[in-house]
Amino acid sequence: MYLSDMPETYRSRLLNQPMPEFDDTPCVGGPPLDERRIALITTAGLHLADDPPFIRGQADWRVIPDDAAPGALVTSHIAPNFDRTGMMNDLDTVFPVNRLHELAAAGTVGAAAAHHYGFMGSTPPTSYADSIGALAGEMRRDGVNGVVLAGV
């Protein structure tokens, strides 16, 4: 859906939400791509079916094991303007884990991380300011040194 096609209340909320401010941070070095351990972050509200659903406005995430079967994943993203058709036909449109595995098998990237992460995309970014460090710690413990952001 295009922003111009959204009802005014949704459009206004998206355009006027507060955004976090960051200091200028220089790019950091790291290993070549073919040596990186890559995690996926999706904002499609994906999580394992046994996990609690996302609740609007809560700044949390769900851990998705790299070997999770596609049928074990569900979405809590129920906004009326979120079209799930593409995701239902091909989960890789919102969670490109199969493409990541192909890149790892081809040697383009070093490896897929053991865990990936699902977020609810409709949560204001400023809500995550106090908790995102915990996610960074989890990724560090998993040896992640590269991330693909699969925004929806």
C-alpha positions in Angstrom: 0.0 0.0 0.0 1.3 3.4 -0.9 1.4 6.1 1.8 -0.8 8.3 -0.3 -3.5 5.6 -0.3 -3.6 5.1 3.4 -6.4 6.6 5.6 -5.3 9.9 7.1 -5.0 8.6 10.6 -2.5 5.9 9.6 -0.6 8.2 7.2 -0.3 10.9 9.9 0.9 8.5 12.5 3.6 7.2 10.3 4.8 10.6 9.1 4.7 12.2 12.6 6.1 9.5 14.9 9.1 10.4 16.9 12.4 8.9 15.7 15.5 8.2 17.7 18.5 10.4 17.2 22.0 8.9 17.0 25.4 10.4 17.2 27.5 10.2 14.1 29.2 6.8 14.2 31.9 5.9 11.7 31.5 2.7 9.8 33.3 -0.1 11.4 35.5 -2.7 9.7 35.0 -6.4 9.8 35.7 -9.6 8.0 34.9 -10.0 4.4 31.4 -11.0 3.6 32.4 -14.6 2.9 33.6 -14.8 6.5 30.6 -13.2 8.1 28.0 -15.0 10.3 24.7 -13.4 9.2 21.4 -13.0 11.3 18.1 -12.0 9.8 15.8 -9.4 11.4 12.3 -9.3 10.1 9.6 -6.8 11.0 6.7 -9.0 9.8 5.7 -9.9 13.3 7.0 -13.5 12.7 7.5 -15.9 15.6 7.2 -19.6 16.4 3.6 -20.7 16.8 4.3 -21.6 20.5 5.6 -18.1 21.3 3.3 -15.5 22.7 1.9 -13.2 20.0 3.2 -9.7 19.6 1.1 -7.0 21.3 0.9 -3.6 19.6 3.2 -1.1 21.1 5.4 -3.5 23.0 9.1 -3.2 22.2 10.1 -6.8 22.2 11.2 -9.5 19.7 11.1 -13.2 19.2 14.0 -15.6 18.6 13.6 -17.7 15.5 16.0 -20.7 15.3 17.8 -21.0 12.0 16.4 -24.5 11.5 12.8 -23.6 12.2 10.4 -25.2 9.7 8.5 -22.6 7.7 5.2 -24.2 9.0 6.3 -23.5 12.5 6.2 -19.7 12.0 3.2 -17.5 12.3 2.7 -13.7 12.2 1.0 -11.5 14.8 0.9 -8.6 12.3 -2.8 -8.1 11.8 -3.0 -4.5 10.6 -5.6 -4.1 7.9 -3.1 -2.4 5.6 -0.6 -5.3 5.9 -1.0 -7.6 2.9 0.1 -11.1 3.8 -0.5 -12.6 0.4 3.2 -12.5 -0.7 4.3 -13.9 2.7 1.8 -16.7 2.5 3.1 -17.6 -1.0 6.8 -17.3 -0.2 8.0 -16.7 3.3 11.3 -15.6 2.0 9.7 -12.3 0.9 9.7 -11.3 4.6 12.2 -13.8 6.1 14.8 -14.7 3.5 16.3 -17.6 5.3 16.4 -19.9 2.3 18.2 -17.2 0.3 20.7 -16.8 3.2 21.3 -20.5 3.2 21.9 -20.5 -0.6 24.4 -17.6 -0.2 26.2 -19.5 2.6 26.3 -22.7 0.5 27.7 -20.8 -2.5 30.4 -19.2 -0.2 29.1 -15.7 -0.7 28.5 -15.3 3.1 30.3 -17.3 5.8 27.3 -18.8 7.5 23.8 -18.2 8.7 23.5 -17.5 12.4 22.0 -20.0 14.8 19.2 -17.6 15.6 17.3 -14.9 13.8 14.8 -12.3 15.2 11.2 -11.3 14.6 9.9 -7.8 15.4 6.5 -6.2 15.1 7.0 -3.6 12.4 4.3 -1.2 13.7 6.1 -0.4 16.9 7.6 3.1 17.2 11.4 2.9 16.9 11.9 5.0 20.0 10.3 2.2 22.1 13.3 0.0 21.5 15.9 2.4 22.8 16.2 0.8 26.3 16.1 -2.9 25.1 18.0 -3.1 21.9 21.3 -3.6 23.8 20.1 -7.0 25.0 19.5 -8.1 21.4 23.0 -6.9 20.4 24.4 -9.1 23.3 22.5 -12.1 22.1 23.8 -11.7 18.6 27.4 -11.2 19.9 27.1 -14.4 21.9 26.0 -16.2 18.7 29.1 -14.8 16.8 26.9 -12.6 14.5 28.9 -10.0 12.7 26.4 -9.2 9.9 22.7 -8.6 9.8 20.1 -8.5 7.0 17.2 -6.2 7.8 14.1 -7.6 6.2 11.8 -4.7 6.7 8.1 -5.0 5.9 
